[in-house]
Amino acid sequence: MSIEKILSIVAVLFFLSYFIFFLILHFKNTGYHPIRHAVSDYGVGATKNLFLIYAWFSNLGALSLSIVLLNVKDRFSISSSIPILIILMVISRILMLFFPTDLEGEKLTVRGKLHYLFAILAFAFSYMVIDRGGSHLKLLEDFKNLNLFFYIITMISSISLGAVIVTMFKPLRFIFGICERVFLLSINIWFIVVSIWFVYLL
């Protein structure tokens, strides 16, 4: 078994763990509402450790997949920009974790501003991975069976990201949480499906 196949399997396991911890965070009695509150709110207070585990599972899965993409890019004619964008996304996410968010109603701090900055970068790089990655991969012979998936998931991520931007401001702020969750889930669904496909291909 090649190292690339092993890393693809590892990526799948990391993303499965991410989804499990996503559910745990939302079924745990946290006082946060999934429709209204941002996911990063879980990174403050009693759920901080669970949130960090949840976040790192996705980061490690993305890093594993980026290594696979770098190693097989010549074999499958994959643009090196895709793994580079993934790495930039992960770096932004990691930096974001060092600066927990300010909770709703609190005064905006320098820490909170830095959190928003890295969150914006992470979201931007995430969308670029989905949009550019899907557009590129669906043109390759080995990924043609995923064309419909790439189309649907790109549409979902585009609409949900637009909704995230709009609901950052009043009077729609009360549905920010659900829009953000749809976007985050669409990103990680893209990652796990591509990881599974590499397990199949390799």
DRENKERO-548079 format. One line per 5 residues: number of its first residue (from 1); for each residue z, x, y of C-alpha. Coordinates in pm, 1 decimal, decimal comma, padded with zeros to 6 digits. Layout:
BEGIN
NUM) Z:X:Y  ...
***
This chain:
BEGIN
1) 00000,0:00000,0:00000,0  -00103,6:00144,7:00336,8  00141,1:00204,9:00621,0  -00060,7:-00041,8:00831,0  -00013,2:-00318,7:00574,0
6) 00359,2:-00240,9:00551,5  00390,8:-00255,5:00931,0  00200,2:-00585,3:00934,8  00447,4:-00729,9:00683,0  00736,8:-00591,9:00888,5
11) 00589,4:-00757,5:01199,7  00568,4:-01092,3:01018,2  00933,5:-01062,0:00912,1  01041,9:-00977,2:01267,2  00858,3:-01278,9:01408,1
16) 00998,0:-01509,6:01139,8  01344,6:-01385,6:01236,7  01259,0:-01450,6:01602,1  01179,0:-01815,7:01526,1  01499,7:-01853,2:01323,5
21) 01710,5:-01718,1:01610,9  01517,7:-01936,4:01855,4  01635,5:-02238,1:01654,8  01990,8:-02102,7:01625,8  02014,8:-02061,9:02004,0
26) 01900,1:-02418,6:02056,3  02115,6:-02583,4:01791,5  02425,8:-02392,7:01896,6  02648,6:-02576,7:02144,1  02573,6:-02363,4:02449,5
31) 02582,6:-02614,2:02732,5  02222,8:-02528,9:02820,5  01951,8:-02794,1:02807,5  01614,4:-02696,8:02650,1  01418,9:-02909,7:02896,0
36) 01586,9:-02788,0:03213,8  01735,0:-02440,4:03161,0  01546,2:-02112,4:03127,9  01561,7:-01928,9:02794,7  01698,9:-01621,4:02973,0
41) 02010,2:-01825,0:03062,4  02117,8:-01765,6:02701,9  02140,7:-01396,3:02790,9  02448,5:-01465,5:03003,2  02792,6:-01547,2:02866,7
46) 02891,6:-01638,4:02510,9  02535,5:-01641,1:02373,7  02440,8:-01298,4:02513,3  02451,8:-01116,2:02177,1  02251,3:-01387,2:01999,3
51) 01996,5:-01377,8:02279,3  01961,0:-00999,5:02256,0  01901,0:-01019,3:01879,7  01647,6:-01298,3:01935,7  01466,8:-01094,2:02201,8
56) 01463,0:-00770,9:02002,0  01314,1:-00938,6:01695,2  01011,2:-01037,5:01903,5  00992,3:-00696,3:02072,5  01006,9:-00507,0:01743,0
61) 00750,0:-00738,8:01587,8  00515,2:-00681,9:01880,9  00565,1:-00303,9:01864,7  00494,6:-00304,8:01490,3  00172,0:-00497,7:01546,3
66) 00069,6:-00266,5:01832,0  00101,7:00034,8:01599,4  -00114,6:-00142,8:01341,4  -00377,7:-00218,8:01606,5  -00379,0:00141,5:01729,2
71) -00417,7:00273,0:01374,3  -00699,8:00037,2:01269,9  -00884,4:-00005,9:01601,1  -01176,4:00214,9:01493,8  -01201,6:00055,4:01150,1
76) -01221,0:-00298,6:01293,9  -01379,6:-00208,9:01632,1  -01073,1:-00334,5:01819,5  -01039,2:-00252,8:02188,5  -00751,2:-00013,4:02258,7
81) -00662,1:-00229,1:02560,3  -00500,5:-00488,4:02331,0  -00224,2:-00266,7:02183,8  -00175,4:-00108,3:02527,9  -00117,6:-00452,9:02681,9
86) 00128,1:-00534,4:02402,9  00321,8:-00213,8:02471,8  00331,0:-00291,1:02846,0  00457,3:-00639,8:02763,5  00736,5:-00500,0:02546,5
91) 00837,8:-00243,5:02811,1  00861,4:-00523,4:03070,2  01070,4:-00732,8:02830,7  01307,6:-00445,8:02756,3  01356,9:-00373,5:03127,4
96) 01422,9:-00744,4:03181,9  01706,7:-00731,5:02927,3  01886,8:-00469,9:03138,0  01905,0:-00716,1:03426,8  02050,5:-01052,5:03314,9
101) 01938,7:-01354,1:03514,1  02138,4:-01532,7:03781,8  02233,7:-01876,6:03653,0  02113,7:-02188,4:03831,2  02327,3:-02256,2:04137,8
106) 02443,2:-01895,3:04172,5  02353,6:-01677,7:04468,7  02044,0:-01466,9:04400,3  02147,3:-01103,8:04344,6  01951,5:-00777,9:04329,0
111) 02002,7:-00789,2:03952,3  01857,6:-01139,0:03942,7  01558,2:-01037,8:04155,2  01483,3:-00748,6:03918,6  01512,5:-00987,5:03624,6
116) 01252,4:-01216,2:03783,5  01024,2:-00921,2:03858,6  01023,2:-00797,0:03499,0  00999,5:-01153,8:03366,8  00685,7:-01210,3:03575,3
121) 00537,1:-00884,4:03444,5  00629,0:-00974,0:03085,2  00472,1:-01319,4:03117,0  00158,8:-01174,8:03278,1  00111,4:-00911,2:03007,9
126) 00186,6:-01170,4:02737,5  -00086,1:-01398,7:02864,5  -00329,8:-01108,1:02899,5  -00268,2:-01020,1:02533,8  -00342,4:-01376,6:02423,9
131) -00641,8:-01427,9:02650,5  -00807,4:-01086,9:02619,6  -00692,8:-01029,3:02262,4  -00816,8:-01364,6:02135,9  -01146,0:-01341,2:02326,7
136) -01209,1:-00996,0:02181,0  -01092,2:-01049,8:01823,0  -01283,8:-01374,6:01770,0  -01609,8:-01183,6:01826,6  -01535,8:-00952,6:01533,6
141) -01660,9:-01043,5:01186,8  -01320,9:-01000,6:01020,4  -01155,4:-01248,1:01260,1  -01417,0:-01525,5:01278,6  -01203,7:-01755,1:01062,3
146) -00943,5:-01751,3:01340,9  -01183,0:-01871,9:01613,0  -01037,9:-02224,3:01630,3  -00683,5:-02089,5:01629,5  -00759,9:-01847,5:01914,5
151) -00917,3:-02128,8:02117,5  -00625,4:-02370,3:02069,3  -00345,8:-02116,9:02124,2  -00516,1:-01977,3:02436,3  -00545,8:-02328,8:02579,3
156) -00178,9:-02401,1:02506,1  -00062,4:-02072,9:02659,2  -00284,9:-02122,0:02966,9  -00160,7:-02474,6:03034,7  00203,5:-02390,9:02965,2
161) 00194,6:-02077,7:03184,2  00046,7:-02283,8:03466,0  00323,9:-02538,1:03411,4  00585,1:-02259,4:03421,5  00456,4:-02146,8:03761,2
166) 00449,5:-02500,6:03903,0  00794,2:-02595,6:03770,3  00961,6:-02290,2:03919,8  00984,7:-02496,0:04237,0  01141,3:-02829,3:04321,3
171) 01094,7:-03117,9:04254,2  00966,7:-03019,9:03906,0  01231,4:-02757,1:03837,3  01409,8:-02995,8:03599,5  01135,1:-02949,5:03334,7
176) 01096,9:-02571,8:03374,4  01279,5:-02501,5:03048,1  01047,3:-02694,7:02819,8  00735,5:-02547,8:02984,1  00872,0:-02195,9:02941,1
181) 00961,4:-02260,7:02577,2  00611,6:-02387,5:02496,3  00464,7:-02072,7:02652,9  00701,8:-01837,2:02469,6  00643,0:-02011,1:02137,5
186) 00264,5:-01999,7:02183,1  00281,8:-01624,9:02247,2  00487,5:-01556,3:01937,1  00276,5:-01790,5:01722,8  -00027,4:-01582,9:01824,8
191) 00155,4:-01265,4:01724,0  00272,3:-01391,1:01386,1  -00068,6:-01536,3:01293,4  -00248,5:-01212,2:01384,8  00015,4:-01014,9:01190,3
196) -00032,9:-01238,4:00884,9  -00408,9:-01195,0:00914,3  -00370,6:-00817,2:00906,8  -00154,9:-00846,7:00594,8  -00451,1:-01034,1:00442,3
201) -00716,2:-00791,0:00569,8  -00535,5:-00470,9:00479,4
***
